Amino acid sequence: MKKIFFMCGSSFYLNFLKEILQILENNNRNIDIRFIHFDSINEPDREINENYRSIRIHDFIKTYRALDIYRFLRRERPDKIVILDKGSLLERSILLASNNLGIKSIQMQEGCVPDITMTQLQNKDEKLRVVGGNMSLLNILKQIRKVVLLYLIYVITYCHISKFILLNKNFLKYSWYVFRNPIYHTWYQRSEVKATEAFCFGQRDLEYFFKIEGYTKKEVTAIGKPEFYNLIKKKKIWDKNNALENINLEIRKQYGIPLEPPIVLLISQCFLVLHGFKDFTLDTKLKHIEELYECTSGSGYIFIDKLHPREDQDILRKHFAKYKDIYFFKDCDLNKMIYISDIILGYSSTALINAVVLNKHPLIIDWIPKYFFDLPYYRVGTKVSTKDDLKDKIKMVESGQIKTTEKGYRTFYDYFINVDMSNPPLPRIIKAILD
């Protein structure tokens, strides 16, 4: 029986992998498929149902009562390992072990990668904007626990593959990065390890995989994101059937949104100090949402905040309970919500690309910490730098003064989205996993 292991730092990524797991399960009965996560280290407060169809889903630490990934892989000998990143101590350990044991591996791009200049950390000011912050004592202790456990996994793995780890330059160099910058260490020395092969989205991502991740042209292939392929097909059907009115009615009834007022949709991001963003506390987040709400409520809009999966929906709903026409959703049909919205706000979430695919022109909020990539640079989004600027830009979107041109969209599509509709990405990924 063939063994395929999907190994991720968090069970959060199960949502991204469900379609792949379902296809593998439906079409190949003689396969042992496991989704192995490390929530007990990375997200100890997260709860997950340990079953998805017939696929085994479990926490590595809780199930195997050990930190030794190398010994586990040597005993299990999977035919293929699939990972979604390779920068953290955990993914490095998985790849160091699998490469040493001769186990094939695949790295799949899950979300937008940062701009190359950011990951190279050439700009000291930019690094200080993103790293650090006033973390609470509890969060500091949680972060210390997390880094210590992940570092132990890294050390144990290196002890298996190198007799004299204190003389190993790669080990010493990365260890220095970890202790110097325990929150942001994942962006350093990413070319230390590589999967057997990798799949990314588009040309921009290829450049990142070459220059930052260390892959060669033969090792990485740009195939587009399966989600974008599905969304492009879905949009064609919606447009052909003039489905906007029906979808608008469906979504508003489903989520209890009034039928008439236009919608401003914020595609949120998790910017709290816990994730390394300087001074962006929960109070800062609440004040920021208040500012955005004030910019739109006077113009007759309903304000909807589509929360990041790691954000707390209950805290936000409680804080804004007395506010009129403001809604917070964590679990909703994001694409339909985008499709019916009049104004899209965001920062740098991958979901903003969904908005571009759906012919929306996002307004990018630029007065809080920047994150991964810059939609306005590609002319498919527009920056707003102040509250007054946001009010003005909303009016310009309403009047049609701000919109994405056909040329801008095509350039972005070719460079970033990169979906060949005649050669869909998902079957190519399934084939690579099974080969």
N, C-alpha and C positions, 0 to 999 in steps of 0.2 A: 504494500500500500504506500502510495506517495504521500509525503508529509509537506504541507505548506504552512509556514508560520508567519503571521503578521505580527510584528513586534513594535509597539508604540509606547511612548512615555505616558500617555493618558488614554483612558477609555473614551474620551471626548471624540477621538478620531474614528470611532466606530461608524458614526454617521456618514463620514466621507467614504468609507469602505463598503457600506452595506450592499450597494449594487454589485460590486465585484464579488463579494462573498456569496451573494444570492446566485449569481451566474455560475460560479464554481460549484456550488452545492447542487444546483439543478442539473447540470450537464455532466458532472463527474462524480459518480457515486463512490469510486474506489480511491478517495482522497481523505486524508486526515487533515482538516483545516482547523487551525487554532488562532484565535486572536488573543495575544498575550500583552497585557498592559501593566503599568507600574504605578497605579493610582496610590498605593499605600505609601509611596515615596513622594510622588509629584503632587498629588491632590488627595490627601488622606480624608478630607471631608466629603469627597464625591461618592455617591452611591450609584451602582449600576446593576441592572438585572443581569445575572450571570448566564443568561441563555439568549441566543439569537438563532432561531430555527434549530438546526441540529449542530450548529457550529459551537465548538468549545471556546468559551470566553472566560478568562480568569486572570487574576492578579498574580504576577510572578512571585512576589515575596510571600503572599499569603498561601499560595498553593504549594510552592517548593521549599519554603522556610529556609531560604538561602540567598546569598548575594552573588554566588558564583555562576555567572552566565556561561562561562567557558565550559565548565563541567556539565552543565545542563545540555548545551548544544552537542558536546562530545557524546553524551549518552543517547540523546534523542536522534541525532543525525538527520535533521530535516533536509528535504531535497532542495528547498528554496526558502529564503527568508525575504520578507518584504518590509521595508521601512519607509517612513515619510520624510525623514530628515537625517542628517548625520553630524550635526554640530555639537550636540550636548555630550556630556560624559557618558550617558547611557548608550546613545546610538554609536558613539565611537567604540565603546566596549563590545557591543554586539558585532560590529563589523571587524574589529580587531580579532575577535574570537572566530567568527565564521571564516574570515580570510585565512587564518592560520590553520583551520581545520579543513579547508578546501570545500566549504559549503557555499553554494552560489547565492547571490543576493541581488535584490532590485531596490533601487531608490526611486520612489514616485513623488513628484512634486505635488504638494497638497494645496498650498496657498501661494500668494504673491511673495516673491523673494525681494529682499531690500535692494535699493540702488547700490551699485558696486562701490561708489565713493563712501557710502555710509559704513559698509562692512569692513572696508579697509581702514576705517577710523583715522583718516588723515586729518580731520578737522576736530581739534580738541574741544572747541565750544559745542559742536554737535554732540560729541560723546558725553559731555557734562549735562547737556539738556536731557539726555535719555537715561543716564545711569544715576543711581543714587536716590535721594529723596528722604523725607522724614518718615521712615517706617516706624510703626509701633513696636514695642518690645516683643509682643507676641509674634508679629510677623517676622521680626528679625530672628527669633528663635526657630520659627518654622523654616525660614530660609537656610539657617545654619544646619538644621537637621537634614534638610533635603540635600544640600551640597555635600555634607559629610558622607551620607549614605551613597550618593552617586559616585563620589570620589573613591570610596571603598570598593565599589564595583569595578571602577577603572583600575585601581591598584591590583586587585585580585586577578583581573584579566591579564594585566601586563606581567604578573608573576608567572602565569602559565606560558607566555610566549617569549619572555626574555629572562635569562638567568640573572642578569645584573641590571635591574631596572634603574638603579641609581647612577648607572653609566649610560643609560639610554637617553640620547639627546631629545628625541620627540617627547618622551615621557616627562623629562625634567622641564622642558620648555612649556608644555601645556599645563603642567602642574603649577608653574609660576603664574601663568595667566589666570588659572582658577582662583588662586589665593589672592592675587592682586585685584581681581574684579569678579567676585563670586556670582553677581547677578548677570553680568554681560559676557561671561567667558565663552559662550557658545559661538561667537563670531570670530574667534581667533583660530588660526592654524587649522582651518577646515579641510585642507587638502591632506591632512595626516593620514586619513583613511578614505577608501572609496568602495562603493558597492561594485559588484561584477558588471552591472549595467544600470543605466538611469534613464528616466523619462521626464521631460519637462514640457512646459507649455509652448513657448514661442521663441523667436530670435533673441529677444531681450534676455530671456532666461538661459538660453544657450550660452550667452556671453558670461553670465554669472556662473554657470556650471563649469565653464572652461577656466575662468580667471580666479574664482574663489574656491570652488569645490575641487578643482584639480583634475577633472575628467578630460579625456581626449575625445576627438570627434567620433571615434569608433565606439566609445563607451556610453555616450548620451545621445538621445534622439528627441527632437521636438515634435510632439504629436498633438498638441492642444489638450485642453482639459475636457474630460467626458461630460461634465456638467454643462459646459458652454455648448457643446455639440447638441445635447438634449434640449437646451434652452432655445437655440437657434431654430431647431425643428418645431418646437412648441410655439414660438412666436409666429412662424409662418402660418401655422394652423389658426392661431388666434386672429391674425390680421385677415386671413382669407375669409374667415367666418364672421368678421366684424364683431368679435366677441367682447369688446371692451365694456359695453353697457351691461351685459349679463355677468361678466366677471366682477365688475364694480358692485353690482347689486348683491352678488353672492358673498363677496368679502365683507361688505358693510353689515350684512345681516348676520354672518357667521361670528363676527367679532364685536357686534353691538355698536357699530360706528354710525352716527347720523348719516342720512342718505344724501343730503344736499351739499354741505360745505366741501370745498376743495381740500386736498390733503398735502401737508408737508411731511415727508418721511425722512427721519434721521436713521441712517445705517450706522449703528453705534460701534464703538471700539472699546476694548478694555485697557484703559490708560492709567490704572491705579498704581501707586508706588510699589505695591506688592509685585507688580510685573516690571519694575525697574524704571518707572517714569517719575522724574524729579518733582516732588511737591504736589503731585496730583492725587490728593486724598479723596475720600468719599464726599466730604463737604465741598471740595472743589468741583467734583463731578455734579453734585446737586445744584450748585450755584451756576455752573455752566449750562445745564439744561434749562434752568430758570431764564437765563439770558436768551437762549435760542427760542424758548417759548414766547418771551416778550416781543421778540422780533417778528413773530408770525401771527400771534393771537389777535392783534389789533387789525389785521388785514382780512379777518374772516376765515382763516385756515384752521383746520383740525391738525394738531401736532401729534405725530405718532413716532415713538422711539422703538425701532426694532433692535432689541438688545443683543449684545454679544452673548454667546452661550455661557460665558463665565461671569456675567453680571447678575446681580440679585434683583429680580423683578419685584419682590415683595417690599423691599426697602424703598424703591423708587415709587411704587404705587402708594405706599403709606405717606411718603413725604408730600406727594402731589395730589392727595385725596380731595382737597378743596378746590383744586384748579379745574377750570372748565375746558372741555375739549382737548384733553391731553391723555394719551394712551401709551401703555408700555406692554410690548409683546416679546416674549422670548421664543415661543414656539408658534409660528404662523407660516403660511405659504408666502415666503419672501418674494418670489418672482411675481406672483399675482398682486402682492401689495405694491411692488415697484410699478407694475404695469398700470395700476389705477391711480397712482400718485401724480400730483401736479408739479411738486418741487421735491428734489432729492438732495439731502444734505449728507455729508460724510467726511471721513478723514483719509483713510487709506486701506479700508477693508477690501478683501478680494470680492466681496459682494457688490462693490461699486462697478466692477466689470460687468456683472449681471445687468446693472442699470444701463450701462453703455450699450450692451447687446439689445436691450429693450428700447433703444432710441431715446434714452433720457440723457440729459446733460447735467451731471452732479455739480453742486456747489461745494467746494472743498474748504472746510473750516481750517484756517491757518493761524489761529492765535493760541493754540495749545500745542504740546509737544508733537513734532512730526514723527512719522513712523516709517513705513516701508517704501512706498513708491509715490510718484508725483503725477497724478492724472492730468493736471493742467499742462504739464510739460508736453504731453502727447496731444493736447488740444481737444480732449474729449471731456474736460471738466474746467471749472473756473474757480480760482481762489477767492475767498473772502477773508479779509484781514481784520475787520472790526465788526461790531454789531451794526453800526450805521451802514457799513459797506454791504453787509448781508441784506439789509432792508432794500438797498438800492438794487442789488443783483437779483433779488426775487422779482422786483418790478420789471427788470430787463428780461428775465426768463418769461414772465407773463406776456410781455409785448413782442417776444420773438427776437429781441436784439441779441440775446445770448442763446446759442444753440450749436450743436455739433454739425459741421459741414460733412457732406458725403466724402470729400477728400480726406478730411481728418479722421473720419470713421474707418475708411479703407486702410489708411496708413497704420492706425492703431490695430486694426484687425490683423493685418499681415505681420506686424512686428510683435504683437502681444498675444492675441487670441489664437490665431494660427490653427484654426480647425479646418481640415480638409473634409468637406461634407461627403465626398465620394469614398473616403477611407477613414471611417470613424475611429477614434482613439481607443475605446474600450476593448474591442476585439483584439487589438494589437497588444494591449496590456495583458489580457487573459492568455494570449498565445505565449507571451514571454514568461509568464508565471508557470505555465504548464510544460514548457519546453525543457 
